[in-house]
Amino acid sequence: MDLRLAGHSALVTGSSAGIGATIAETLADEGCDVLVHGRNAGAAAAVAEQVAARGVRAEVVLGDLTEPGVAEQVALTARDFGAHILVNNAGPFAEHDWESSRPSDWRTAFEGNVLPTVRVSQTLLPSLRAHGWGRVITIGSRAVRTPLPHMVAFSAAKAAVVNMTTSLARHLAGTGVTANCVSPGVILTPSMYRMFEERATAEDGPQEWPDEADLVKEYAPNPSGRLGRPADIASAVAYLASPLADYVNGIELRVDGGITGTP
């Protein structure tokens, strides 16, 4: 299916690896120019090279979005790039429960997942409004509806992101700019692999990587019977970014294999 993204441009924050990199490459496959963002110059350049190989324009913007002024500067670079699609993907996760979490852990979760989304979006919105068409897509988590007991601060921060998405969609009513959220389930990325390995080592000592069927059964039972892949999230984002999704606005699209259950 032609998503009609040729000729459009996008900023994907946190796109130098993992889900963000796959989103950038998927948008490029649809003919969309992409501004790749990250903190590591080499990693971001490598993704931009893959994006450009699809025959579209690709550039890199670097910066830690939690640092003062950086999110705004990244957004201004996106404006100059001509981006009218914003994918707020950047955001850290860490494991903390109610007993072990400290105020600094909660602050880090919100400063990493909520405030950059606000700052980048606010700075880019005037350009989207002036253009009369745009997309703001933010990556949430299945944890927004089923808070994870070992990731309490992250779960709360991502819940705020979904609330913000609904608020932003209403704020942008009649402008031609939509705001939506994609909430992944358990997605097999390098960072997820590391988390599983660190947890297994801490609990039982070094051991072999469990097969996917065991992980699904023990950690993420879901009706689809598998763990997610970055491409699952990227496909959802590409649809919401496209003109085909003009009538989809203010939603949280759960791409989690059904792990969350029905409302």
C-alpha positions as CSV (number, residue, x, y, z in Angstrom):
1,M,0.0,0.0,0.0
2,D,1.2,3.5,-0.9
3,L,1.1,5.5,2.3
4,R,1.5,8.8,0.4
5,L,4.5,9.8,2.4
6,A,6.7,10.7,-0.6
7,G,7.7,14.3,-0.4
8,H,7.1,14.6,3.3
9,S,9.8,15.1,5.9
10,A,10.1,13.8,9.5
11,L,12.2,14.2,12.7
12,V,12.5,10.9,14.6
13,T,14.0,11.6,18.1
14,G,16.2,8.8,19.5
15,S,16.6,7.2,16.1
16,S,20.2,6.2,16.2
17,A,19.3,2.7,17.4
18,G,16.5,0.3,18.2
19,I,12.9,1.2,17.5
20,G,13.7,4.7,16.5
21,A,16.2,3.5,13.8
22,T,13.6,1.1,12.4
23,I,11.0,3.9,12.3
24,A,13.4,6.1,10.4
25,E,14.1,3.4,7.9
26,T,10.5,2.5,7.5
27,L,9.5,6.1,6.8
28,A,12.3,6.3,4.3
29,D,11.0,3.1,2.6
30,E,7.7,5.1,2.0
31,G,9.6,8.0,0.4
32,C,9.8,10.3,3.5
33,D,12.9,12.4,4.1
34,V,14.2,11.8,7.6
35,L,16.2,13.8,10.2
36,V,17.9,11.3,12.3
37,H,18.5,12.3,16.0
38,G,20.8,10.8,18.6
39,R,23.5,11.4,21.0
40,N,26.2,9.3,19.4
41,A,27.5,10.8,16.1
42,G,28.7,7.5,14.7
43,A,25.5,5.6,15.4
44,A,23.3,8.4,14.0
45,A,25.4,8.7,10.9
46,A,25.2,4.9,10.3
47,V,21.3,5.1,10.5
48,A,21.3,8.2,8.2
49,E,23.4,6.2,5.7
50,Q,20.8,3.5,5.7
51,V,18.0,6.0,5.3
52,A,19.7,7.7,2.4
53,A,20.2,4.4,0.7
54,R,16.4,4.3,0.2
55,G,16.8,7.3,-2.1
56,V,15.5,10.0,0.3
57,R,17.2,13.0,2.0
58,A,18.7,12.1,5.3
59,E,20.5,14.4,7.8
60,V,21.7,14.1,11.4
61,V,21.0,16.2,14.4
62,L,22.8,15.5,17.7
63,G,22.1,16.3,21.3
64,D,20.9,15.1,24.7
65,L,17.3,16.3,24.9
66,T,17.4,16.5,28.7
67,E,20.1,19.2,28.5
68,P,18.9,22.9,28.7
69,G,18.1,24.3,25.3
70,V,19.0,21.2,23.3
71,A,15.4,20.0,22.6
72,E,14.5,23.4,21.3
73,Q,17.5,23.5,19.1
74,V,16.8,20.0,17.7
75,A,13.2,21.1,16.9
76,L,14.5,24.3,15.1
77,T,16.8,22.1,13.1
78,A,13.8,20.0,12.2
79,R,11.8,23.1,11.2
80,D,14.7,24.1,8.8
81,F,14.8,20.6,7.5
82,G,11.1,21.0,6.5
83,A,9.8,18.3,8.9
84,H,6.1,18.3,9.4
85,I,6.1,14.9,11.0
86,L,7.4,14.6,14.5
87,V,8.0,11.2,16.1
88,N,8.8,11.6,19.8
89,N,10.6,8.3,20.4
90,A,13.5,9.3,22.7
91,G,13.1,8.2,26.3
92,P,15.0,6.1,28.8
93,F,13.7,3.2,30.8
94,A,15.1,1.7,34.0
95,E,14.0,-0.8,36.6
96,H,12.8,0.5,39.9
97,D,10.1,-0.7,42.2
98,W,8.3,1.2,45.0
99,E,10.8,0.0,47.6
100,S,13.9,0.8,45.7
101,S,13.0,3.9,43.7
102,R,14.4,7.2,44.9
103,P,13.1,10.7,44.0
104,S,16.0,11.0,41.6
105,D,14.8,8.0,39.7
106,W,11.3,9.5,39.3
107,R,12.9,12.8,38.2
108,T,15.0,11.0,35.6
109,A,12.0,9.1,34.2
110,F,10.0,12.3,33.8
111,E,12.9,14.5,32.6
112,G,13.8,11.8,30.0
113,N,10.3,10.8,28.7
114,V,8.0,13.7,29.3
115,L,9.9,17.0,29.2
116,P,11.7,16.4,25.9
117,T,8.4,15.5,24.3
118,V,6.9,18.8,25.5
119,R,9.9,20.9,24.5
120,V,10.4,19.5,21.0
121,S,6.6,19.6,20.3
122,Q,6.1,23.1,21.6
123,T,9.0,24.4,19.5
124,L,7.9,22.7,16.3
125,L,4.2,23.4,16.5
126,P,4.2,26.9,15.0
127,S,5.7,25.5,11.9
128,L,3.2,22.7,11.7
129,R,0.3,25.1,12.2
130,A,1.6,27.5,9.5
131,H,1.9,24.5,7.1
132,G,-1.7,23.5,7.8
133,W,-0.8,19.8,8.0
134,G,1.3,17.8,10.4
135,R,1.7,14.8,12.6
136,V,2.9,14.5,16.2
137,I,3.4,10.8,17.1
138,T,4.7,9.9,20.6
139,I,5.9,6.5,21.7
140,G,4.2,5.3,24.9
141,S,4.3,1.9,26.4
142,R,2.0,-1.0,27.4
143,A,2.9,0.1,30.9
144,V,0.6,3.1,30.8
145,R,-2.5,0.8,31.4
146,T,-0.8,-2.0,33.2
147,P,1.9,-0.4,35.4
148,L,5.0,-2.6,35.6
149,P,5.9,-3.3,39.3
150,H,9.6,-3.3,38.5
151,M,9.4,-0.1,36.4
152,V,7.1,2.2,38.4
153,A,8.6,5.5,37.5
154,F,8.8,4.7,33.8
155,S,5.2,3.5,33.8
156,A,4.0,6.7,35.3
157,A,6.0,8.9,32.9
158,K,4.6,7.0,29.9
159,A,1.1,7.4,31.3
160,A,1.7,11.2,31.3
161,V,2.7,10.9,27.6
162,V,-0.6,9.4,26.7
163,N,-2.5,12.1,28.7
164,M,-0.5,14.8,26.9
165,T,-1.3,13.2,23.5
166,T,-5.1,13.6,24.1
167,S,-4.6,17.1,25.4
168,L,-2.5,18.1,22.4
169,A,-5.0,16.6,19.9
170,R,-7.7,18.8,21.3
171,H,-5.5,21.8,21.4
172,L,-4.7,21.4,17.7
173,A,-8.3,21.0,16.6
174,G,-9.0,22.4,13.2
175,T,-5.3,23.0,12.4
176,G,-4.7,20.0,10.1
177,V,-2.2,18.6,12.7
178,T,-3.0,15.4,14.5
179,A,-1.5,14.0,17.7
180,N,-1.4,10.2,18.4
181,C,0.5,7.8,20.6
182,V,1.8,4.3,19.8
183,S,2.3,2.1,22.9
184,P,4.6,-0.9,22.3
185,G,4.4,-4.1,24.2
186,V,7.6,-6.1,24.8
187,I,9.8,-5.4,21.8
188,L,13.1,-7.3,21.2
189,T,15.7,-4.5,20.9
190,P,19.3,-4.5,22.0
191,S,18.4,-2.6,25.1
192,M,15.7,-5.2,25.9
193,Y,18.2,-8.0,25.4
194,R,20.5,-6.3,27.9
195,M,17.8,-5.9,30.4
196,F,16.9,-9.6,30.3
197,E,20.5,-10.6,30.5
198,E,21.3,-8.3,33.4
199,R,18.2,-9.6,35.3
200,A,19.0,-13.2,34.7
201,T,22.6,-12.7,35.8
202,A,21.6,-10.9,39.0
203,E,19.0,-13.6,39.9
204,D,20.7,-16.9,38.8
205,G,24.2,-16.1,37.7
206,P,25.4,-16.3,34.0
207,Q,23.2,-18.4,31.9
208,E,22.2,-18.9,28.3
209,W,19.7,-16.6,26.6
210,P,16.2,-18.1,27.0
211,D,14.3,-18.9,23.8
212,E,11.4,-16.6,22.8
213,A,8.7,-19.1,23.8
214,D,10.0,-19.2,27.3
215,L,10.1,-15.4,27.5
216,V,6.6,-15.1,26.2
217,K,5.3,-17.6,28.8
218,E,7.2,-16.2,31.8
219,Y,7.4,-12.5,31.1
220,A,4.9,-11.4,28.5
221,P,2.1,-13.9,27.8
222,N,-0.1,-12.5,25.0
223,P,-2.6,-13.8,22.5
224,S,-0.2,-13.3,19.6
225,G,2.2,-15.8,21.2
226,R,5.4,-13.9,20.4
227,L,7.4,-10.8,21.4
228,G,7.3,-7.7,19.3
229,R,9.8,-6.5,16.8
230,P,10.8,-2.9,16.0
231,A,9.1,-3.3,12.6
232,D,5.8,-3.8,14.3
233,I,6.0,-0.4,15.9
234,A,7.5,1.3,12.8
235,S,4.6,0.1,10.7
236,A,2.1,1.6,13.1
237,V,4.0,4.9,13.2
238,A,4.2,5.1,9.4
239,Y,0.5,4.7,9.1
240,L,-0.3,7.3,11.6
241,A,2.2,9.6,10.0
242,S,0.6,9.3,6.6
243,P,-2.2,11.3,5.0
244,L,-4.3,8.1,5.1
245,A,-4.6,8.6,8.9
246,D,-6.2,12.1,8.6
247,Y,-9.2,11.0,10.6
248,V,-7.2,9.2,13.4
249,N,-6.6,11.7,16.1
250,G,-6.0,11.7,19.9
251,I,-5.6,7.9,20.2
252,E,-3.3,5.5,21.9
253,L,-2.6,2.7,19.5
254,R,-1.5,-0.4,21.5
255,V,0.9,-2.6,19.5
256,D,1.5,-5.2,22.2
257,G,0.2,-8.5,20.9
258,G,-2.9,-8.1,23.0
259,I,-1.0,-8.3,26.3
260,T,-2.9,-5.3,27.8
261,G,-6.3,-6.8,27.1
262,T,-9.4,-5.0,26.1
263,P,-10.6,-1.7,27.6
